[in-house]
């Protein structure tokens, strides 16, 4: 097992943000963490990235505590790509920073080659190396962020609402890119979202949260056919979904355009 989380609780100013959350992730798996705003989804991500400390609970990554895990092994992609990219640096300089910080490739030309290879891997051009973030579209900027997350070959990437600020067509492209990276690189993903179609498109399993508590953990297909929890049933009913979802594109249109 790549990641095991047991009885994770986070209390902030006497309020329980997370309450005894337990789950695990296998190598190469995409786990969709689903729930409405305030459910505690992003708090899980922050704790795994060591940006916040849990009140209680156990987290093991390949049998080690998070403090024993190299930072490069767990990377992240966030919602707003523009704020994540330094506007005063070129794309190549931004992507070289983690290589320099981790002592990867001592020669400039070696780092440039690695960056250009990674840009192509995420669907960008080698020539984008010399561009500034403002010269790229929102979708291209998010591809740069994804490039930054994979350039050190991590074992787990935490995606926190990575498509929320993008147009529908670009959302689909980014989701397909994440799935492609998962399949080709074997990287595991925690995909945090309130977006049901996104989870349906790429996740293997779903973890449904409500007020900081796990309502159910299921295979994605099974969740859409037969949610186990009462909250899961209400969650799907609220969106007026049928149980027989067969066409993902139609599903996207149905959700986003309420038809």
C-alpha positions as CSV (number, residue, x, y, z in Angstrom):
1,X,0.0,0.0,0.0
2,X,1.4,3.4,-0.9
3,X,-0.5,5.5,1.6
4,X,-2.5,4.5,4.7
5,X,-4.4,7.1,6.8
6,X,-6.1,6.0,10.0
7,X,-8.4,8.0,12.3
8,X,-7.3,11.3,11.1
9,X,-8.8,14.2,13.1
10,X,-8.2,17.9,12.7
11,X,-9.6,20.4,15.3
12,X,-9.4,24.1,14.6
13,X,-10.6,26.6,17.2
14,X,-12.8,23.9,18.9
15,X,-14.3,22.9,15.6
16,X,-13.7,19.4,14.1
17,X,-12.7,19.9,10.5
18,X,-11.9,16.2,10.1
19,X,-13.3,13.4,12.3
20,X,-11.6,10.0,12.3
21,X,-11.0,9.9,8.6
22,X,-9.4,6.6,7.4
23,X,-8.5,5.5,3.9
24,X,-5.7,4.0,1.8
25,X,-4.3,4.3,-1.7
26,X,-2.6,1.7,-3.8
27,X,0.3,2.4,-6.1
28,X,-0.9,3.7,-9.4
29,X,-4.4,4.5,-8.1
30,X,-6.5,7.6,-8.5
31,X,-8.6,8.3,-5.5
32,X,-11.3,10.9,-5.9
33,X,-12.1,12.8,-2.7
34,X,-15.5,14.2,-3.1
35,X,-17.7,16.5,-1.1
36,X,-19.3,19.9,-0.9
37,X,-17.4,23.1,0.2
38,X,-16.5,22.8,3.9
39,X,-16.5,19.0,3.9
40,X,-12.8,18.9,4.8
41,X,-11.4,17.8,1.5
42,X,-8.6,20.4,1.2
43,X,-7.6,19.9,4.8
44,X,-6.7,16.3,4.0
45,X,-4.5,17.6,1.2
46,X,-2.8,20.2,3.4
47,X,-2.0,17.6,6.0
48,X,-0.6,15.2,3.5
49,X,1.6,18.0,2.1
50,X,2.7,18.9,5.6
51,X,1.1,22.3,5.3
52,X,-1.0,21.6,8.3
53,X,-0.7,19.2,11.3
54,X,-3.4,16.7,12.3
55,X,-4.7,16.8,15.8
56,X,-4.7,13.0,16.0
57,X,-4.3,10.1,13.6
58,X,-1.7,8.0,11.8
59,X,-0.4,8.6,8.3
60,X,2.1,6.1,6.8
61,X,3.6,6.5,3.3
62,X,5.2,3.3,2.2
63,X,5.4,2.4,5.9
64,X,7.1,5.6,6.9
65,X,5.8,8.7,8.7
66,X,5.5,11.8,6.5
67,X,8.5,13.4,8.2
68,X,10.6,10.6,6.9
69,X,9.4,10.9,3.3
70,X,11.3,13.1,0.8
71,X,9.3,16.1,-0.2
72,X,9.8,15.3,-3.8
73,X,7.8,12.1,-3.4
74,X,4.5,14.0,-2.8
75,X,3.7,16.9,-5.1
76,X,0.6,19.0,-5.7
77,X,-1.4,20.8,-8.3
78,X,-3.8,23.6,-7.1
79,X,-6.8,25.4,-8.4
80,X,-5.3,28.7,-9.7
81,X,-2.4,28.1,-12.0
82,X,-1.6,31.8,-12.5
83,X,-1.0,32.4,-8.8
84,X,1.2,29.3,-8.6
85,X,3.5,30.6,-11.3
86,X,6.0,33.4,-10.7
87,X,5.2,36.0,-13.3
88,X,8.7,37.4,-13.4
89,X,10.3,34.1,-14.4
90,X,10.1,32.3,-17.7
91,X,8.5,28.8,-17.8
92,X,11.9,27.1,-18.1
93,X,13.2,28.9,-15.1
94,X,10.1,28.0,-13.0
95,X,10.5,24.3,-13.9
96,X,14.2,24.2,-13.3
97,X,13.8,25.4,-9.8
98,X,12.8,22.0,-8.3
99,X,15.7,20.4,-10.2
100,X,18.2,22.8,-8.8
101,X,16.7,22.6,-5.3
102,X,17.0,18.8,-5.3
103,X,20.4,18.7,-7.0
104,X,19.2,17.0,-10.1
105,X,21.4,17.7,-13.2
106,X,24.3,19.9,-12.5
107,X,24.6,21.3,-16.0
108,X,22.3,23.9,-17.3
109,X,21.8,22.1,-20.7
110,X,20.8,18.9,-18.9
111,X,18.2,20.7,-16.9
112,X,16.9,22.4,-20.0
113,X,16.6,19.1,-21.8
114,X,14.7,17.6,-18.9
115,X,12.3,20.6,-18.8
116,X,11.7,20.5,-22.5
117,X,11.0,16.8,-22.4
118,X,8.5,17.4,-19.5
119,X,6.8,20.2,-21.4
120,X,6.2,17.9,-24.3
121,X,4.9,15.2,-22.0
122,X,2.1,17.5,-20.7
123,X,1.1,18.7,-24.2
124,X,3.1,21.9,-24.5
125,X,5.9,22.9,-26.9
126,X,9.7,22.9,-26.2
127,X,9.6,26.6,-27.2
128,X,7.3,27.4,-24.3
129,X,10.5,27.1,-22.2
130,X,11.2,30.8,-23.1
131,X,7.8,32.2,-22.5
132,X,6.4,33.9,-19.4
133,X,3.2,32.7,-17.7
134,X,1.1,35.6,-19.0
135,X,1.8,34.5,-22.5
136,X,0.0,31.2,-21.9
137,X,-3.7,30.5,-21.6
138,X,-5.2,29.2,-18.3
139,X,-5.2,25.7,-19.6
140,X,-1.6,25.9,-20.7
141,X,-0.6,27.4,-17.3
142,X,-2.2,24.5,-15.6
143,X,-0.2,22.2,-17.8
144,X,2.9,24.0,-16.6
145,X,1.9,23.3,-13.0
146,X,1.3,19.7,-13.8
147,X,4.8,19.6,-15.5
148,X,6.2,21.0,-12.3
149,X,4.5,18.3,-10.2
150,X,5.9,15.4,-12.3
151,X,9.3,16.7,-13.1
152,X,10.9,15.0,-10.0
153,X,9.0,11.7,-10.7
154,X,6.9,11.7,-7.5
155,X,5.0,8.8,-6.2
156,X,1.8,10.7,-5.3
157,X,0.3,14.0,-6.6
158,X,-2.4,15.8,-4.7
159,X,-4.7,17.7,-7.0
160,X,-6.9,20.2,-5.2
161,X,-9.7,21.4,-7.5
162,X,-7.2,21.6,-10.4
163,X,-9.9,22.3,-13.1
164,X,-12.2,24.5,-11.1
165,X,-11.1,27.8,-12.8
166,X,-11.0,26.3,-16.4
167,X,-13.6,26.3,-19.2
168,X,-15.4,23.0,-19.7
169,X,-13.5,21.9,-22.8
170,X,-10.2,22.6,-21.1
171,X,-11.3,20.7,-18.0
172,X,-11.8,17.6,-20.1
173,X,-8.3,18.0,-21.6
174,X,-6.6,18.4,-18.2
175,X,-8.5,15.4,-16.8
176,X,-7.3,13.3,-19.7
177,X,-3.8,14.5,-19.2
178,X,-3.9,13.5,-15.5
179,X,-5.2,10.1,-16.5
180,X,-2.5,9.7,-19.2
181,X,0.2,10.6,-16.6
182,X,-1.3,8.1,-14.2
183,X,-1.3,5.3,-16.8
184,X,2.2,6.1,-18.3
185,X,4.1,7.1,-15.3
186,X,2.4,5.0,-12.6
187,X,1.9,8.0,-10.4
188,X,-0.9,7.8,-7.8
189,X,-3.3,10.8,-7.5
190,X,-5.6,12.1,-4.8
191,X,-8.1,14.2,-6.8
192,X,-9.9,16.6,-4.5
193,X,-13.1,18.1,-6.0
194,X,-16.8,18.8,-5.7
195,X,-17.1,17.9,-9.4
196,X,-18.8,14.6,-9.9
197,X,-18.2,14.3,-13.6
198,X,-14.5,14.8,-13.1
199,X,-14.4,12.0,-10.5
200,X,-16.4,9.8,-12.8
201,X,-14.0,10.4,-15.7
202,X,-10.7,9.6,-14.1
203,X,-11.0,8.1,-10.6
204,X,-10.7,4.4,-9.6
205,X,-12.4,4.9,-6.3
206,X,-14.3,7.6,-4.5
207,X,-14.1,8.9,-0.9
208,X,-17.2,10.8,0.0
209,X,-16.9,13.4,2.8
210,X,-19.6,15.2,4.7
211,X,-18.8,17.6,7.6
212,X,-15.4,16.1,8.0
213,X,-16.5,12.5,8.2
214,X,-16.2,9.7,5.6
215,X,-19.6,8.7,4.3
216,X,-18.4,5.9,2.0
217,X,-15.5,4.6,0.0
218,X,-16.4,2.8,-3.2
219,X,-15.3,1.9,-6.6
220,X,-16.5,4.8,-8.8
221,X,-18.8,2.8,-11.1
222,X,-20.4,1.1,-8.1
223,X,-20.9,4.5,-6.3
224,X,-22.8,5.8,-9.3
225,X,-24.9,2.7,-9.6
226,X,-25.6,2.0,-6.0
227,X,-24.3,4.5,-3.3
228,X,-24.2,2.8,0.1
229,X,-24.7,5.8,2.3
230,X,-27.8,7.9,2.7
231,X,-25.7,11.0,2.0
232,X,-24.3,9.4,-1.1
233,X,-27.9,8.8,-2.4
234,X,-28.9,12.3,-1.6
235,X,-25.8,13.7,-3.2
236,X,-26.6,12.0,-6.5
237,X,-30.4,12.7,-6.3
238,X,-29.7,16.4,-5.7
239,X,-27.9,16.5,-9.1
240,X,-30.8,14.6,-10.7
241,X,-28.5,11.8,-12.0
242,X,-29.6,8.5,-13.4
243,X,-28.0,5.3,-12.3
244,X,-27.2,4.2,-15.8
245,X,-24.4,6.6,-16.8
246,X,-22.9,5.2,-20.0
247,X,-21.5,8.2,-21.9
248,X,-19.0,10.4,-20.0
249,X,-19.3,13.3,-22.4
250,X,-23.1,13.3,-22.1
251,X,-22.6,13.2,-18.3
252,X,-20.5,16.3,-18.4
253,X,-23.0,18.1,-20.5
254,X,-25.9,17.0,-18.2
255,X,-24.2,18.2,-15.1
256,X,-22.8,21.5,-16.4
257,X,-25.8,22.6,-18.4
258,X,-28.6,21.0,-16.2
259,X,-30.3,19.2,-19.0
